Amino acid sequence: MSICIKDQIQNMNLVIGCTVGCPYCYARNNTRRYHIIDDFEKPQFFQGKLRMMEKKKPQNFLLTGMSDLSGWHEEWREEVFKKIAENPQHQFLFLTKRPDLLSFETDLDNAWFGVTVTRKSELWRIDALRSNVKAKKYHVTFEPLFDDPGKVDLAGIDWIVVGTMTGAKSRTVKTDSGWAYSLTEQAHELNIPVFWKEDLVPIMGEEMIQEMPDAFNKVLEEQRIWNNQKSK
């Protein structure tokens, strides 16, 4: 049975809006459908949501589910990083498609910085991430994949996620199983954990590879202990 990644990592949308402009963006469609903000191309910071980080119960959080880190104002980022440092019980993930627009350094132990790669021509994003963001943890999300990434330099990467197109275009655009196997073999050669998203089940079958980094597994185990104690 496959695991839904959203059961392992929860969204915390501190910033809503993105300037990248991907044609398949689900966040833009949802924002317009539910009138969450007036203009998705002008990201907004919801400072009050920072209180969610004060939860004692450990959680894994994705902070860019409805934004791209490159669109965050520097003062927003610094305020969020300060709050992350105050809450080491959680793990926090950031994603960007424009690492070339970033330039910062952080020593946060519980912050993971990643890029999205959807095709071979976007592999430069991994190099730009390592060059422009000096951090302790990196990850790469290959989703959706439009072609074979081929040989990928995964040096220094701590986790990869592989997925496919979802939504209305999922019938016409699919990740090839050979591409997913190739990425997995390359990652495993470097002892990098790999997570195939649940949407890959129709392509990869029921024997899914769904590995989480140790830091995330530790959070999930602490959650189980927390929940068991609460139920007694």
Accessible surface in RSA format (square Angstrom, percent):
REM  Atomic radii and reference values for relative SASA: ProtOr
REM  Chains: A
REM  Algorithm: Lee & Richards
REM  Probe-radius: 1.40
REM  Slices: 20
REM RES _ NUM      All-atoms   Total-Side   Main-Chain    Non-polar    All polar
REM                ABS   REL    ABS   REL    ABS   REL    ABS   REL    ABS   REL
RES MET A   1   213.15 110.4 149.82  99.2  63.32 150.8 114.03  96.9  99.12 131.3
RES SER A   2    32.62  27.6  16.18  21.6  16.44  37.9   0.16   0.3  32.46  45.5
RES ILE A   3    74.65  42.5  71.11  53.0   3.54   8.5  74.65  53.8   0.00   0.0
RES CYS A   4    43.62  33.0  39.25  43.8   4.36  10.3  17.92  45.4  25.69  27.7
RES ILE A   5    20.34  11.6  20.33  15.1   0.01   0.0  20.33  14.6   0.01   0.0
RES LYS A   6   130.79  63.8 121.90  74.8   8.89  21.2  71.22  64.1  59.58  63.5
RES ASP A   7    97.64  68.4  78.65  78.3  18.99  44.9  21.38  50.3  76.26  76.1
RES GLN A   8    27.36  15.3  27.26  19.9   0.11   0.3   0.45   1.0  26.91  20.4
RES ILE A   9    15.27   8.7   9.79   7.3   5.48  13.2   9.79   7.0   5.48  14.9
RES GLN A  10    52.11  29.1  49.45  36.1   2.66   6.3  37.60  80.0  14.51  11.0
RES ASN A  11    65.51  45.2  42.79  41.4  22.72  54.7  11.33  27.3  54.18  52.4
RES MET A  12     1.47   0.8   0.00   0.0   1.47   3.5   1.47   1.3   0.00   0.0
RES ASN A  13    28.83  19.9  25.44  24.6   3.39   8.2   0.38   0.9  28.45  27.5
RES LEU A  14     0.00   0.0   0.00   0.0   0.00   0.0   0.00   0.0   0.00   0.0
RES VAL A  15     0.28   0.2   0.11   0.1   0.17   0.4   0.11   0.1   0.17   0.5
RES ILE A  16     7.64   4.3   7.64   5.7   0.00   0.0   7.64   5.5   0.00   0.0
RES GLY A  17     0.51   0.6   0.00   N/A   0.51   0.6   0.00   0.0   0.51   1.1
RES CYS A  18    17.75  13.4  16.20  18.1   1.55   3.6   3.58   9.1  14.16  15.3
RES THR A  19    81.36  57.9  54.43  55.2  26.93  64.2  41.88  56.2  39.49  59.7
RES VAL A  20    43.65  28.7  14.19  12.8  29.45  71.0  18.85  16.4  24.80  67.3
RES GLY A  21    46.77  57.7   0.00   N/A  46.77  57.7  21.57  59.2  25.20  56.4
RES CYS A  22    18.43  13.9  14.01  15.6   4.42  10.4   5.80  14.7  12.63  13.6
RES PRO A  23   102.69  74.8  77.96  71.1  24.73  89.9  84.29  69.6  18.40 114.4
RES TYR A  24    54.86  25.6  35.01  19.9  19.86  51.7  36.08  27.1  18.79  23.2
RES CYS A  25    22.74  17.2  18.25  20.4   4.49  10.6   6.15  15.6  16.59  17.9
RES TYR A  26   125.30  58.5 122.53  69.7   2.77   7.2 108.14  81.3  17.15  21.1
RES ALA A  27     4.97   4.6   4.97   7.7   0.00   0.0   4.97   7.0   0.00   0.0
RES ARG A  28    30.87  13.0  30.87  15.7   0.00   0.0   3.91   5.3  26.96  16.3
RES ASN A  29    84.59  58.3  78.81  76.2   5.78  13.9  25.65  61.7  58.95  57.0
RES ASN A  30    55.19  38.1  55.19  53.3   0.00   0.0   3.98   9.6  51.21  49.5
RES THR A  31     0.81   0.6   0.81   0.8   0.00   0.0   0.81   1.1   0.00   0.0
RES ARG A  32   138.25  58.0 126.34  64.4  11.91  28.4  58.01  79.3  80.25  48.6
RES ARG A  33   171.36  71.9 146.16  74.5  25.20  60.0  48.86  66.8 122.50  74.2
RES TYR A  34   132.29  61.8 110.16  62.7  22.13  57.6  87.15  65.5  45.14  55.7
RES HIS A  35   156.32  85.4 131.99  91.7  24.33  62.2  91.11  93.9  65.21  75.9
RES ILE A  36    72.25  41.1  44.84  33.4  27.41  66.1  50.83  36.6  21.42  58.1
RES ILE A  37    16.84   9.6   1.90   1.4  14.94  36.0   9.01   6.5   7.83  21.2
RES ASP A  38   153.02 107.2 114.68 114.1  38.34  90.7  36.92  86.9 116.10 115.8
RES ASP A  39    52.39  36.7  48.26  48.0   4.13   9.8  23.81  56.0  28.57  28.5
RES PHE A  40     8.54   4.3   3.89   2.4   4.66  12.1   3.89   2.4   4.66  13.3
RES GLU A  41    75.24  43.2  68.18  51.6   7.07  16.8  49.64  96.0  25.61  20.9
RES LYS A  42   143.10  69.8 140.16  86.0   2.94   7.0  86.23  77.6  56.87  60.6
RES PRO A  43    22.46  16.4  11.21  10.2  11.25  40.9  11.21   9.3  11.25  69.9
RES GLN A  44    75.24  42.1  72.52  53.0   2.72   6.5  25.11  53.4  50.13  38.0
RES PHE A  45    38.48  19.3  12.68   7.9  25.80  67.1  12.68   7.7  25.80  73.8
RES PHE A  46    65.46  32.7  61.02  37.8   4.44  11.6  65.46  39.7   0.00   0.0
RES GLN A  47    97.62  54.6  92.04  67.3   5.57  13.3  24.17  51.4  73.45  55.7
RES GLY A  48    40.49  49.9   0.00   N/A  40.49  49.9  31.30  85.9   9.19  20.6
RES LYS A  49    69.58  33.9  65.31  40.1   4.27  10.2  48.19  43.4  21.39  22.8
RES LEU A  50    13.95   7.8  13.95  10.0   0.00   0.0  13.95   9.8   0.00   0.0
RES ARG A  51   170.31  71.5 162.78  83.0   7.53  17.9  62.70  85.7 107.61  65.2
RES MET A  52    66.80  34.6  62.71  41.5   4.09   9.7  56.90  48.4   9.90  13.1
RES MET A  53     0.00   0.0   0.00   0.0   0.00   0.0   0.00   0.0   0.00   0.0
RES GLU A  54    83.72  48.1  75.19  56.9   8.54  20.3  30.56  59.1  53.17  43.4
RES LYS A  55    93.68  45.7  84.05  51.6   9.64  22.9  60.68  54.6  33.00  35.2
RES LYS A  56   152.89  74.6 141.25  86.7  11.64  27.7  90.04  81.0  62.85  66.9
RES LYS A  57    63.42  30.9  62.49  38.3   0.93   2.2  27.18  24.5  36.24  38.6
RES PRO A  58     8.86   6.5   8.86   8.1   0.00   0.0   8.86   7.3   0.00   0.0
RES GLN A  59    23.92  13.4  23.92  17.5   0.00   0.0   3.37   7.2  20.56  15.6
RES ASN A  60     0.00   0.0   0.00   0.0   0.00   0.0   0.00   0.0   0.00   0.0
RES PHE A  61     2.62   1.3   2.62   1.6   0.00   0.0   2.62   1.6   0.00   0.0
RES LEU A  62    36.69  20.4  36.69  26.2   0.00   0.0  36.69  25.8   0.00   0.0
RES LEU A  63     0.20   0.1   0.00   0.0   0.20   0.5   0.00   0.0   0.20   0.5
RES THR A  64     8.92   6.3   0.00   0.0   8.92  21.2   0.10   0.1   8.82  13.3
RES GLY A  65     7.71   9.5   0.00   N/A   7.71   9.5   2.52   6.9   5.19  11.6
RES MET A  66    23.62  12.2  22.96  15.2   0.65   1.6   7.92   6.7  15.70  20.8
RES SER A  67    15.29  12.9   0.30   0.4  14.99  34.5   1.11   2.4  14.18  19.9
RES ASP A  68     8.43   5.9   7.37   7.3   1.06   2.5   3.33   7.8   5.10   5.1
RES LEU A  69     3.07   1.7   2.77   2.0   0.30   0.8   2.77   1.9   0.30   0.8
RES SER A  70    21.67  18.3   0.86   1.1  20.81  47.9   0.00   0.0  21.66  30.3
RES GLY A  71    13.77  17.0   0.00   N/A  13.77  17.0   8.86  24.3   4.92  11.0
RES TRP A  72    12.52   5.0   0.31   0.2  12.20  28.7   0.37   0.2  12.14  19.7
RES HIS A  73    91.49  50.0  85.79  59.6   5.70  14.6  60.69  62.6  30.80  35.8
RES GLU A  74   102.44  58.8  95.55  72.3   6.89  16.4  25.07  48.5  77.37  63.2
RES GLU A  75   107.44  61.7 100.92  76.3   6.52  15.5  54.42 105.3  53.02  43.3
RES TRP A  76    31.93  12.8  31.88  15.4   0.05   0.1  17.02   9.1  14.92  24.2
RES ARG A  77    26.04  10.9  26.04  13.3   0.00   0.0   0.00   0.0  26.04  15.8
RES GLU A  78    99.01  56.8  91.46  69.2   7.55  18.0  35.90  69.4  63.12  51.5
RES GLU A  79    60.66  34.8  53.28  40.3   7.38  17.6  28.04  54.2  32.62  26.6
RES VAL A  80     0.00   0.0   0.00   0.0   0.00   0.0   0.00   0.0   0.00   0.0
RES PHE A  81    26.27  13.1  25.27  15.6   1.00   2.6  25.44  15.4   0.84   2.4
RES LYS A  82   141.39  69.0 133.05  81.6   8.34  19.9  83.26  74.9  58.13  61.9
RES LYS A  83    39.14  19.1  38.68  23.7   0.46   1.1  11.20  10.1  27.94  29.8
RES ILE A  84     0.05   0.0   0.00   0.0   0.05   0.1   0.00   0.0   0.05   0.1
RES ALA A  85    61.82  56.8  37.30  57.6  24.52  55.8  42.24  59.5  19.58  51.9
RES GLU A  86    97.62  56.0  67.55  51.1  30.08  71.6  42.04  81.3  55.58  45.4
RES ASN A  87     9.43   6.5   9.43   9.1   0.00   0.0   0.00   0.0   9.43   9.1
RES PRO A  88    99.07  72.2  83.01  75.7  16.06  58.4  83.44  68.9  15.63  97.2
RES GLN A  89    44.11  24.7  29.68  21.7  14.43  34.4  33.44  71.2  10.67   8.1
RES HIS A  90     0.00   0.0   0.00   0.0   0.00   0.0   0.00   0.0   0.00   0.0
RES GLN A  91    22.19  12.4  22.19  16.2   0.00   0.0   0.00   0.0  22.19  16.8
RES PHE A  92     0.00   0.0   0.00   0.0   0.00   0.0   0.00   0.0   0.00   0.0
RES LEU A  93     6.03   3.4   6.03   4.3   0.00   0.0   6.03   4.2   0.00   0.0
RES PHE A  94     0.41   0.2   0.41   0.3   0.01   0.0   0.41   0.2   0.01   0.0
RES LEU A  95    34.60  19.3  33.61  24.0   0.99   2.5  33.88  23.8   0.72   1.9
RES THR A  96     3.82   2.7   2.50   2.5   1.32   3.2   3.82   5.1   0.00   0.0
RES LYS A  97    41.29  20.1  41.29  25.3   0.00   0.0   4.17   3.8  37.11  39.5
RES ARG A  98    82.75  34.7  82.75  42.2   0.00   0.0  13.86  18.9  68.89  41.8
RES PRO A  99     0.00   0.0   0.00   0.0   0.00   0.0   0.00   0.0   0.00   0.0
RES ASP A 100    63.10  44.2  39.51  39.3  23.59  55.8  24.24  57.0  38.86  38.8
RES LEU A 101   106.76  59.5  73.50  52.6  33.25  83.6  78.68  55.3  28.08  75.6
RES LEU A 102     9.54   5.3   5.15   3.7   4.39  11.0   6.42   4.5   3.12   8.4
RES SER A 103    96.84  81.8  74.03  98.8  22.81  52.5  34.69  73.9  62.15  87.1
RES PHE A 104    25.79  12.9  10.89   6.7  14.90  38.8  23.65  14.3   2.14   6.1
RES GLU A 105   141.42  81.2 112.70  85.3  28.72  68.4  30.67  59.3 110.74  90.4
RES THR A 106    18.20  12.9   5.25   5.3  12.95  30.9   9.92  13.3   8.28  12.5
RES ASP A 107   111.29  78.0 102.60 102.1   8.68  20.5  32.50  76.5  78.79  78.6
RES LEU A 108    17.13   9.5  14.07  10.1   3.06   7.7  16.39  11.5   0.74   2.0
RES ASP A 109   100.31  70.3  86.31  85.9  14.00  33.1  34.49  81.2  65.82  65.6
RES ASN A 110     9.80   6.8   9.80   9.5   0.00   0.0   4.88  11.8   4.92   4.8
RES ALA A 111     0.15   0.1   0.00   0.0   0.15   0.4   0.00   0.0   0.15   0.4
RES TRP A 112     4.91   2.0   4.91   2.4   0.00   0.0   4.79   2.6   0.12   0.2
RES PHE A 113     1.77   0.9   1.74   1.1   0.03   0.1   1.77   1.1   0.00   0.0
RES GLY A 114     1.39   1.7   0.00   N/A   1.39   1.7   0.00   0.0   1.39   3.1
RES VAL A 115     0.00   0.0   0.00   0.0   0.00   0.0   0.00   0.0   0.00   0.0
RES THR A 116     9.63   6.8   9.63   9.8   0.00   0.0   3.70   5.0   5.93   9.0
RES VAL A 117     0.00   0.0   0.00   0.0   0.00   0.0   0.00   0.0   0.00   0.0
RES THR A 118     1.22   0.9   1.22   1.2   0.00   0.0   0.54   0.7   0.68   1.0
RES ARG A 119    83.51  35.1  83.51  42.6   0.00   0.0  16.62  22.7  66.90  40.5
RES LYS A 120   108.87  53.1 103.64  63.6   5.23  12.5  81.66  73.5  27.22  29.0
RES SER A 121    81.91  69.2  54.85  73.2  27.07  62.4  57.75 123.0  24.16  33.9
RES GLU A 122    22.99  13.2  22.99  17.4   0.00   0.0   8.18  15.8  14.81  12.1
RES LEU A 123    34.43  19.2  31.21  22.3   3.22   8.1  31.51  22.1   2.92   7.9
RES TRP A 124   107.90  43.3  99.20  48.0   8.70  20.4  90.07  48.0  17.83  28.9
RES ARG A 125    22.38   9.4  22.38  11.4   0.00   0.0   0.00   0.0  22.38  13.6
RES ILE A 126     2.97   1.7   2.97   2.2   0.00   0.0   2.97   2.1   0.00   0.0
RES ASP A 127    81.36  57.0  77.10  76.7   4.26  10.1  29.75  70.0  51.60  51.5
RES ALA A 128    15.49  14.2   9.30  14.4   6.19  14.1  15.12  21.3   0.38   1.0
RES LEU A 129     1.16   0.6   1.16   0.8   0.00   0.0   1.16   0.8   0.00   0.0
RES ARG A 130    43.86  18.4  38.52  19.6   5.34  12.7  30.54  41.7  13.32   8.1
RES SER A 131    69.79  59.0  53.87  71.9  15.92  36.7  27.14  57.8  42.65  59.7
RES ASN A 132    40.84  28.2  33.77  32.6   7.07  17.0   5.16  12.4  35.68  34.5
RES VAL A 133     0.20   0.1   0.20   0.2   0.00   0.0   0.20   0.2   0.00   0.0
RES LYS A 134   104.51  51.0 102.09  62.6   2.43   5.8  68.80  61.9  35.72  38.0
RES ALA A 135    21.39  19.7   0.43   0.7  20.96  47.7   2.94   4.1  18.45  48.9
RES LYS A 136   109.16  53.3  85.07  52.2  24.09  57.4  60.00  54.0  49.17  52.4
RES LYS A 137    67.95  33.1  67.95  41.7   0.00   0.0  21.09  19.0  46.86  49.9
RES TYR A 138    23.67  11.1  23.67  13.5   0.00   0.0  18.06  13.6   5.62   6.9
RES HIS A 139     2.15   1.2   2.15   1.5   0.00   0.0   1.54   1.6   0.61   0.7
RES VAL A 140     0.00   0.0   0.00   0.0   0.00   0.0   0.00   0.0   0.00   0.0
RES THR A 141    12.56   8.9  12.56  12.7   0.00   0.0   7.65  10.3   4.91   7.4
RES PHE A 142     0.00   0.0   0.00   0.0   0.00   0.0   0.00   0.0   0.00   0.0
RES GLU A 143    33.11  19.0  27.42  20.7   5.70  13.6   6.36  12.3  26.76  21.8
RES PRO A 144    10.04   7.3  10.04   9.2   0.00   0.0  10.04   8.3   0.00   0.0
RES LEU A 145     0.72   0.4   0.00   0.0   0.72   1.8   0.00   0.0   0.72   1.9
RES PHE A 146    57.18  28.6  31.41  19.5  25.77  67.1  33.85  20.5  23.33  66.8
RES ASP A 147    53.36  37.4  53.06  52.8   0.30   0.7  29.08  68.4  24.28  24.2
RES ASP A 148    64.94  45.5  58.47  58.2   6.47  15.3  18.53  43.6  46.41  46.3
RES PRO A 149     0.83   0.6   0.83   0.8   0.00   0.0   0.83   0.7   0.00   0.0
RES GLY A 150    21.12  26.0   0.00   N/A  21.12  26.0  20.23  55.5   0.89   2.0
RES LYS A 151   159.43  77.8 139.09  85.3  20.34  48.4 105.28  94.8  54.15  57.7
RES VAL A 152     6.21   4.1   0.75   0.7   5.46  13.2   1.21   1.0   5.01  13.6
RES ASP A 153    85.02  59.6  71.07  70.7  13.95  33.0  38.43  90.4  46.59  46.5
RES LEU A 154     2.27   1.3   0.47   0.3   1.80   4.5   0.47   0.3   1.80   4.8
RES ALA A 155    56.70  52.1  51.25  79.1   5.44  12.4  55.22  77.8   1.48   3.9
RES GLY A 156    56.41  69.6   0.00   N/A  56.41  69.6  38.48 105.6  17.93  40.2
RES ILE A 157     7.31   4.2   0.00   0.0   7.31  17.6   0.00   0.0   7.31  19.8
RES ASP A 158    41.23  28.9  33.49  33.3   7.74  18.3   8.30  19.5  32.92  32.8
RES TRP A 159     1.99   0.8   1.99   1.0   0.00   0.0   1.99   1.1   0.00   0.0
RES ILE A 160     0.00   0.0   0.00   0.0   0.00   0.0   0.00   0.0   0.00   0.0
RES VAL A 161     6.14   4.0   6.14   5.6   0.00   0.0   6.14   5.3   0.00   0.0
RES VAL A 162     0.00   0.0   0.00   0.0   0.00   0.0   0.00   0.0   0.00   0.0
RES GLY A 163     0.03   0.0   0.00   N/A   0.03   0.0   0.03   0.1   0.00   0.0
RES THR A 164     8.51   6.1   7.20   7.3   1.32   3.1   6.88   9.2   1.63   2.5
RES MET A 165    13.49   7.0   9.01   6.0   4.48  10.7   2.55   2.2  10.94  14.5
RES THR A 166    70.78  50.3  57.45  58.2  13.33  31.8  27.75  37.3  43.02  65.0
RES GLY A 167    56.76  70.0   0.00   N/A  56.76  70.0  41.92 115.0  14.85  33.3
RES ALA A 168   105.81  97.3  63.93  98.7  41.88  95.3  77.43 109.0  28.38  75.2
RES LYS A 169    99.21  48.4  96.55  59.2   2.65   6.3  68.40  61.6  30.80  32.8
RES SER A 170    34.49  29.1  33.27  44.4   1.22   2.8  14.43  30.7  20.06  28.1
RES ARG A 171   212.31  89.1 190.36  97.0  21.95  52.3  63.08  86.2 149.24  90.4
RES THR A 172   117.46  83.5  81.03  82.1  36.43  86.8  79.31 106.5  38.15  57.7
RES VAL A 173    36.18  23.8  33.26  30.1   2.92   7.0  36.03  31.3   0.15   0.4
RES LYS A 174   119.40  58.2 101.26  62.1  18.14  43.2  69.02  62.1  50.38  53.7
RES THR A 175     2.06   1.5   0.10   0.1   1.96   4.7   0.00   0.0   2.06   3.1
RES ASP A 176    68.54  48.0  60.82  60.5   7.71  18.2  11.98  28.2  56.56  56.4
RES SER A 177    41.37  35.0  39.01  52.1   2.36   5.4   7.50  16.0  33.87  47.5
RES GLY A 178    37.53  46.3   0.00   N/A  37.53  46.3  31.39  86.1   6.14  13.8
RES TRP A 179    53.44  21.4  52.74  25.5   0.70   1.7  40.40  21.5  13.04  21.2
RES ALA A 180     0.00   0.0   0.00   0.0   0.00   0.0   0.00   0.0   0.00   0.0
RES TYR A 181   103.09  48.1 103.06  58.6   0.03   0.1  73.13  55.0  29.97  36.9
RES SER A 182    38.16  32.2  34.17  45.6   3.98   9.2  21.67  46.2  16.48  23.1
RES LEU A 183     0.66   0.4   0.66   0.5   0.00   0.0   0.66   0.5   0.00   0.0
RES THR A 184     5.58   4.0   5.58   5.7   0.00   0.0   5.58   7.5   0.00   0.0
RES GLU A 185   109.90  63.1 105.83  80.1   4.07   9.7  39.03  75.5  70.87  57.9
RES GLN A 186    20.97  11.7  18.59  13.6   2.38   5.7  15.54  33.1   5.43   4.1
RES ALA A 187     0.00   0.0   0.00   0.0   0.00   0.0   0.00   0.0   0.00   0.0
RES HIS A 188    71.86  39.3  59.76  41.5  12.10  30.9  40.87  42.1  30.99  36.1
RES GLU A 189   132.07  75.8  96.96  73.4  35.11  83.6  45.53  88.1  86.54  70.7
RES LEU A 190    96.65  53.8  75.51  54.0  21.14  53.1  79.62  55.9  17.03  45.8
RES ASN A 191   138.51  95.5 109.82 106.1  28.69  69.1  32.74  78.8 105.77 102.2
RES ILE A 192     8.65   4.9   7.01   5.2   1.64   3.9   8.40   6.0   0.25   0.7
RES PRO A 193    32.03  23.3  27.61  25.2   4.42  16.1  31.55  26.0   0.48   3.0
RES VAL A 194     0.00   0.0   0.00   0.0   0.00   0.0   0.00   0.0   0.00   0.0
RES PHE A 195     0.40   0.2   0.40   0.2   0.00   0.0   0.40   0.2   0.00   0.0
RES TRP A 196     2.04   0.8   2.04   1.0   0.00   0.0   2.04   1.1   0.00   0.0
RES LYS A 197    34.70  16.9  34.70  21.3   0.00   0.0   2.79   2.5  31.91  34.0
RES GLU A 198    41.48  23.8  35.21  26.6   6.27  14.9  24.46  47.3  17.03  13.9
RES ASP A 199    52.31  36.6  39.78  39.6  12.53  29.6  11.13  26.2  41.18  41.1
RES LEU A 200     0.00   0.0   0.00   0.0   0.00   0.0   0.00   0.0   0.00   0.0
RES VAL A 201    30.98  20.4  29.05  26.3   1.93   4.6  29.05  25.2   1.93   5.2
RES PRO A 202   119.28  86.9  75.94  69.2  43.34 157.5  87.54  72.3  31.74 197.3
RES ILE A 203    45.71  26.0  20.55  15.3  25.16  60.6  24.94  18.0  20.77  56.4
RES MET A 204    17.39   9.0   0.00   0.0  17.39  41.4   3.53   3.0  13.86  18.4
RES GLY A 205    32.87  40.5   0.00   N/A  32.87  40.5  31.78  87.2   1.09   2.5
RES GLU A 206   115.20  66.1 102.38  77.5  12.83  30.5  59.40 114.9  55.80  45.6
RES GLU A 207   153.19  87.9 141.61 107.1  11.58  27.6  65.75 127.2  87.43  71.4
RES MET A 208    31.55  16.3   3.17   2.1  28.38  67.6   3.17   2.7  28.38  37.6
RES ILE A 209    46.45  26.4  42.82  31.9   3.63   8.8  46.45  33.5   0.00   0.0
RES GLN A 210    31.15  17.4   8.90   6.5  22.25  53.0   5.53  11.8  25.62  19.4
RES GLU A 211    64.28  36.9  59.82  45.3   4.47  10.6  36.37  70.4  27.91  22.8
RES MET A 212    19.21   9.9   9.21   6.1  10.00  23.8   9.21   7.8  10.00  13.3
RES PRO A 213     6.67   4.9   4.54   4.1   2.12   7.7   6.67   5.5   0.00   0.0
RES ASP A 214   123.51  86.5 113.70 113.2   9.81  23.2  38.33  90.2  85.18  84.9
RES ALA A 215    30.33  27.9  20.77  32.0   9.57  21.8  26.94  37.9   3.39   9.0
RES PHE A 216     0.00   0.0   0.00   0.0   0.00   0.0   0.00   0.0   0.00   0.0
RES ASN A 217    62.64  43.2  60.64  58.6   2.00   4.8  23.63  56.9  39.01  37.7
RES LYS A 218   134.69  65.7 127.81  78.4   6.88  16.4  76.75  69.1  57.94  61.7
RES VAL A 219     5.37   3.5   5.37   4.9   0.00   0.0   5.37   4.7   0.00   0.0
RES LEU A 220    15.85   8.8  15.08  10.8   0.77   1.9  15.08  10.6   0.77   2.1
RES GLU A 221    80.63  46.3  80.63  61.0   0.00   0.0  38.35  74.2  42.28  34.5
RES GLU A 222    59.93  34.4  57.22  43.3   2.71   6.4  25.06  48.5  34.88  28.5
RES GLN A 223    26.84  15.0  26.84  19.6   0.00   0.0   2.75   5.9  24.09  18.3
RES ARG A 224   130.30  54.7 128.60  65.6   1.70   4.1  62.98  86.1  67.32  40.8
RES ILE A 225    83.56  47.5  82.47  61.4   1.09   2.6  83.56  60.2   0.00   0.0
RES TRP A 226    99.94  40.1  96.33  46.6   3.61   8.5  84.47  45.0  15.47  25.1
RES ASN A 227    66.41  45.8  61.06  59.0   5.34  12.9  24.10  58.0  42.30  40.9
RES ASN A 228    86.69  59.8  86.08  83.2   0.61   1.5  14.93  35.9  71.76  69.4
RES GLN A 229   119.16  66.6 104.47  76.3  14.70  35.0  33.62  71.6  85.54  64.9
RES LYS A 230   169.62  82.7 139.15  85.4  30.47  72.5  92.31  83.1  77.31  82.3
RES SER A 231    96.97  81.9  54.86  73.2  42.11  97.0  51.64 110.0  45.33  63.5
RES LYS A 232   201.96  98.5 136.38  83.7  65.58 156.1 118.29 106.5  83.67  89.1
END  Absolute sums over single chains surface
CHAIN  1 A    11808.8       9684.5       2124.3       6043.0       5765.8
END  Absolute sums over all chains
TOTAL         11808.8       9684.5       2124.3       6043.0       5765.8
